[in-house]
Amino acid sequence: MAKRLVSEEIVIRVMTIDDLAAVFHLGERLFTSEYSSSMYRTWDEYEITTLFNSDSELCIVAELNGEVVGFALGTTVEKQHSAWKYGYLVWIGTRPGLQKCGAGKELFAEIKARMVEQGVRMIIIDTDADNEAGINFFKKQGFDNIQQHVYMTLNLSKSRKKRQKA
């Protein structure tokens, strides 16, 4: 699928190298410390370029009037000694103010279709437990079996400051 028209204005298409900066800057607006203060993954240009270079067919954008207003970035995982191939939706987001226009739903539908074409049997996502909007979005897309994980952090700069004072 090259391009898919979502509405009269929004188009879902494969991400190109020319979209990298726009996707990065949109992600900077979306995935801040306020979004998730304990994010274990970082939003940075290296993650985007790595996904683009390794799984470009699973990097798609939503475009409105020639401007990137959303994206979905994914990858596939094959585990040794498993007949299953997993899809991992690493990042998905739409520009603030456009979350209810259907672009996110269409981005997910497109990446899901691409994963199915690649033989994926299960799609995995993760989000912050406090991200009610994200959880509700994924439930509407058919996700279930919600599992909570515990993530802990150790701020090494604080312990370093204590040692320096002693």
Buried (B, 14 or more C-beta within 10 A) or exposed (E): EEEBEBEEEBBBBBBEEEBBEBBBEBBEEBBEEEBBEEEEEEBEEEBBEBBBEEBEBBBBBBBBEEEBBBBBBBBBEEEEEEEEBBBBBBBBBBBEEBBEBBBBBBBBBBBBEBBEEBEBEEBEBBBBBEBEEBBEBBEEBEBEEEEEEEEEEEEEEEEEEEEEEE
